[in-house]
Every structure is written in C-alpha cells, then in structure tokens.
Amino acid sequence: MTLNSLPAWSALQSHYDAISGERLRDWFAPQNDTAPTRAERLTFDGGGLTIDFSKNRITDATLELLIQLAEQAGVTKRRDAMFNGDIVNITEERAVLHTALRAQSPDAPFHQQVQAEKAKMAAFADKVRDGSWTGYSGKRIRHVVNIGIGGSDLGPKMVVHALHHLASKELDTHFVSNVDGADLYNVLEQIDAEETLAIIVSKTFTTLETMTNAHSMRNWFIQQGCPEDQLSKHFVGVSANPAEVVKFGIAKENVFEMWDWVGGRYSLWSAVGLSIMLSVGPKNFDALLEGADQMDRHFREAPLAENLPVLMGMIGIWYRNFFGSQSDLIAPYSQALHYLPSYLQQLEMESNGKSATLDGGMVDYPTAAVIWGEPGTNGQHAFFQMLHQGPTLIPIDFIAVLTPEHPLVDHHAKLLANCFAQSEALMLGRTLEEAKKVAGPGKEALATHLSFPGNRPTTTIMLDALTPQSLGALIALYEHKVLVQGTVWNVNSFDQWGVELGKILGKVVEADITAASVDASKHDSSTSALIERARKALKR
Ligand code: F6P
C-alpha cells in the first residue's frame, strides 16, 4: 500500500483544504481560546523536556488525523523493531541499536559489550583528565584533537561545545574534519605536540578526509620531535574496524570499538563520544546517556497522541507534505547550542533525504526538508526578515533554555524575551489595517511594507537548564523524530548510498589532477576543463 492511499492521508488532504485558510491569531483570540486553552491542550512533557506545539497550524482534529496516519504507516511497529534489534537497515543488513548504547536496563541488547567499552573509555579518560597519562616528554595532555568527519565529528563537536560550562579547565578540545589542509593547519598552530592527544574517529577507518588528516597529524608529531616508538602516547583510535586502526599504527590497547549496528550519525553515544567524555568526564557522559534513555522510554511508552517525537515528526509531515514547505529552521536561543543545526542537518537529511522506498519503489511525495539554522538572537539580525515577510512558509523549532549556564543572568531575560516575542510576532503578524495605523495618515503604500502576514508556524522546545541530561533527551528527541518521519515516508533512515557516487568519482578526479598526463575524453568537457585549471594551479 502506498502512502497516498492510506485512509488518513486522504482525510488529511480534505482537512487541509478545510483549515489551511484559518488563522492562528483567531484561534488564540480570547473569545475562541477558552479553557482548556490551546497552550494547555497543545503543550506536552516527555523525557524531561516540555514542548509547546500550540503556535502550529493544527487543531485537535489535525492531531487526531496525524496520529491515525502514524498508526496506519506502522510507526509503532517499526519503533519496536528498532529497539528490539531487528534488521531495520535492510539495505546494509544491519540492526540499528544506538538506543542500546544508552539503555540503563541490563536486558538491553549488547549490554555487557557496551558497558565494557564504556568502562575502558572511562579508565582512559580519567588518566588523561588527572594528568597521569603523559606525552613523550612526560608532560600531561592539554590538547585533544578529534579527527573525524560527518557522524564522527558533528555529534561530539556539538556536545562538547554545548557542555563547555562543564569542561575540564586543563584540556582544550579541537575538531578537525575537512580535507582542506587549512582545518588541520589552524589547529596545529595552536597546540604543542608534547601535550597533544589525537583521537582518530572513523567507523570504517577508510574515509578519505579522516585518513588524510590522520597521516598528516602523524607526520607532524614526528617532525615536532616525537620518537616513533612514543607515538602510542599521542594516538588513540575509535572504529568498528579495529584491524585497520592497528594497521595505521595505533597500539591495540588504544583502540576503542564501536559496532556496525551503530550508524555514524547516531554514534556520539558510543566510543565516538570519547572527546565528550574527556572534556566533561565520565559522570557527565553517563548523564548524557541517561537523558537520552529517558527520552527513549518516553518514545516507547507514551501514547502516540502525547508522544513528543511522534508529534514533532507528524507535524513536520503536515507542513512538508500538505503545505509544501521546503525547509525547517532550527533556532536554538542558546549560544552553547551553536552546532546543533549542523548536527541536525546530517541527522535529518542524510537519514531521510531519499527517494527509494523500503520495497525498492520510488516515492511520489517529498521526503526530508532542508534543515538550517543559527542561534538566536543572531538570526534575528540576519535572515528573520524573510521569515516574517517573505512569501515562503518555513516552520521553526525555537529551543529555549530557561535558566542560564553562566553567571550573566541579566542577559537571560532578554534572550528568552526575544525567543518568545519572535514566535508571538510570527503567529500574530500585523494586518494591513493595523499597519495603516502604524504608517500614519496618507501613507497607504508604506503600510504594505509594514504589514506582516503572520500565521507562521513555530514550535517551542523548552529545557529547564542545559545539562547533560536535557541535552541527551533533546538529541534523542530529534533522532526519534527522524525514525517517525522515515517510517511514514517509507524510506530507510539508516543508510546513505547517496554519498557513494561522489566518493568514487572523487578518487578518479584526484588521480587525474595529480597524474603526469590526463585523457581528456574520460570526463565531460566541463569536468575536464576544471581538472585542467587545478593541474595548472597546482603546477602538475
Ligand atoms: O560519507 C558519509 C559518511 O559515511 C557518514 O555517514 C559518516 O558519518 C561519515 O561519512 C564518516 O564516516 P566514518 O566514520 O566511517 O569515517
């Protein structure tokens, strides 16, 4: 059965035709918004988070139909299959068990294996953090350089920055991902080899960018005076391919394992999160896992109609598939969550940016939206103009942290005020009549510029404070939103074949840029000309 033929789908289509012209400001008008109010009916708690969905273009009937769609599309079944360790990633024939990495229950799949690796990480992290792990000249480690890309970079980088207020003052954590030498070079300029630990993180341990940076880092240590037989004091590896790590030259005891049932973009909970543990310590790392586990339990246990990931996912589908929205804005009103949007770009777009259905057909409806974002209030002074007055509908997730993690408390009222005022303004808008009053007599043309369409949907996600627990729950919330949407769209959220072709052709092009001579007929005229320019610039 295709998605469009599900009864709830056609019911939602008719429902859309009936309510899409209605206005949020009318629904919120005091005479219409009687007890229990929209805010009361449409605000839900789960996993330690609170989400206000009331400024979305939904009614109680919309939610009922969206939940029916989730049921008819098999969200519950697929959720349970994932938690149980069934082979839900069918194209790679793998289970998907990032939830097992944070499960507190001893009955969870792979529990002993997971705990043993975590204990090994903690023993290592303690030694680095207390200064007993020293470099080749006997000095303690002061710089950690995480070399990885995609899931081996974005998650740990986002969390390390988010929890900066809990970080060890003795250690600076750096992230190098890009094959652009500038990325590594800029970090090398800031660090001292005697005091540096490199973590090479790659699930496959074959990724071009990571291996190039890892080899350059190794050469740098030797150039800086580290004897080859002392390199093991400066390198650890994280991978599901330990044999390759050892081949690279990392001592066997310095290899931390992850497993093929952990997807790269779902892996920060595994040894891939070693940089997090080094920065904030094993206890805080555990708290991050506990927060995620709390959200996992909410996702498994709460009725669909009160289930945060289900509601987030289904409301997203409402805009993407019925309103035709193209992108979702993530607006954390938290500087510490600066890297959340880029982390979510991989999570959502690499997971659900697909056209092949699970049974090998093709979708005839849009799947993942473009994810983008910046922390507030910065975005307000850059692109919010378009959100308020552009013709495009862009649903927004506002993320508000209610208490600050720093002592500048007076900033916080201003920060939260801006967050809440933006969602109010986007919802209310300003009618032409109201704008005319603002413009003043005889200024009709100006009034058009001063009017705001309003009716712009927003969701406000609230964290009481930015703690490892609340952050863990927030990340797990989005992970499960992806599962919900992927299930409805009937795509495999856990593979990423779309990155393969570029990788294959990249190797061919690289060989042609560096070769003594090139066969121009091998490529199209555009690519050949580009290669020729690179050869000239690099004097090949
Ligand atoms: O090319 C995409 C990808 O495979 C991502 O899915 C992954 O997170 C990233 O590359 C890095 O892969 P690895 O951890 O194997 O180096």
Boltz pocket constraint, residues with backbone or C-beta under 6 A from the ligand:
constraints:
  - pocket:
      binder: B
      contacts: [[A, 149], [A, 150], [A, 151], [A, 152], [A, 201], [A, 202], [A, 203], [A, 204], [A, 205], [A, 206], [A, 207], [A, 210], [A, 264], [A, 265], [A, 350], [A, 496], [A, 499]]
      max_distance: 6.0
